[in-house]
Amino acid sequence: MRPFVSIVIPVYNGAATIGRLVEELIGTLGGTYRLEVVLVNDGSRDNSEEICRQLHEAHREIVAFYSLAKNVGEHNAVMAGLNQVGGEYVVIMDDDFQNPVSEVRKLVEAIRGSDVDVIYTYYEKKQHAWWRNVGSKFNDWVATMMLGKPRDLYLSSFKVMNRFLVREVVKYDQPFPYIDGLILRTTSRIGRVAVEHHARAHGRSGYTLRKLISLWLNMFTNFSIVPLRVAMVSGSLVALVGLGIGCYTVVEKFTNPSLPVGWAMTIVLLTLFSGVQLMAMGMIGEYVGRIFLSQNKKPQYVIRAAYPRVEAGEGEHAGG
């Protein structure tokens, strides 16, 4: 039998590209694999909803479509798709044509011929804006320090996983998923494949600075306690500095009783200690806040309308 391959595509304001992307996927891969394309509309502001629904109507045996009730971010939208897939291999890709359709086959064939659970892509040259490239390098460094990521691994959003890994990833039901963190904590069988990276076919990235910071916070606080340890070590170091300065002040006062106490030193010490304390309190507050939201069952996503793929020979499925 042909391999069953699922492709999860989170859609955000992708009306100009998603139709052509799905048609190319079906035309290029439909004859090679038993194909499933899972579209997840993440609260798009354009007419992506209508186009995705039309794609489902035109290709009911291949295309499934799930419309989320509100924008929840790329990783949450991907989790919504991963919870619906049925393939033995699952590809995650964006809706902007930066990852050529021809490279999907390269990914699938690479994982079929290996014993790894996931294969990440990497690019010789990325077609992102400079600030996105800087952000990616920072994200890569942080993931290496916080999550134990191999230094030569680039955490690309374009990747393929086997069924075992997908089953483990979707067990996570908390409100702040970070897909790569879930992968890295589950398996060490990780591969990498070089692929082409094109400029966006239309529009601009949906990642703003605020969303990137939110993503980094997910990495920091959901999958590592290193920030708390950093806060503890920083507090200890500052306390030692304060103790040293205090001892120096006492000795200096004994050796020179007429020496006036400096206001500048007092202000500097107060500012330094207060800054470290506020940083530590803020970090602890971030952890406590996420625990609070998790305990209150904040959902990863809410599906407003579902249009599942129709197996050959089945009756009509209606969204709702």
Buried (B, 14 or more C-beta within 10 A) or exposed (E): EEBBBBBBBBBBBBBBBBBEBBBBBBEBBBEBBBBBBBBBBBBBEBEBBEBBBBBBEEBBBBBBBBBBEEBBBBBBBBBBBBBBBBBBBBBBBBBBBBBBBEBBBBBBBBBEEEEBBBBBBBBEEBEBEEEBEEBBEEBBEBBBEBBEBEEEBBBBBBBBBBBBBBEBBBEBEEBBBBBBBBBBBBBEBBBBBEBBBEEBBEBEBBBEEEEBEBBBBBBBBBBBEEBBEBBEEBBEEBEEBBEEBEEEBEEEEEEEEEEEEEEEEEEEBEEBBEEBEEBBEEBEEBBEEBEEEBEEEEEBBEBBBBBBBBEEEEEEBEBE
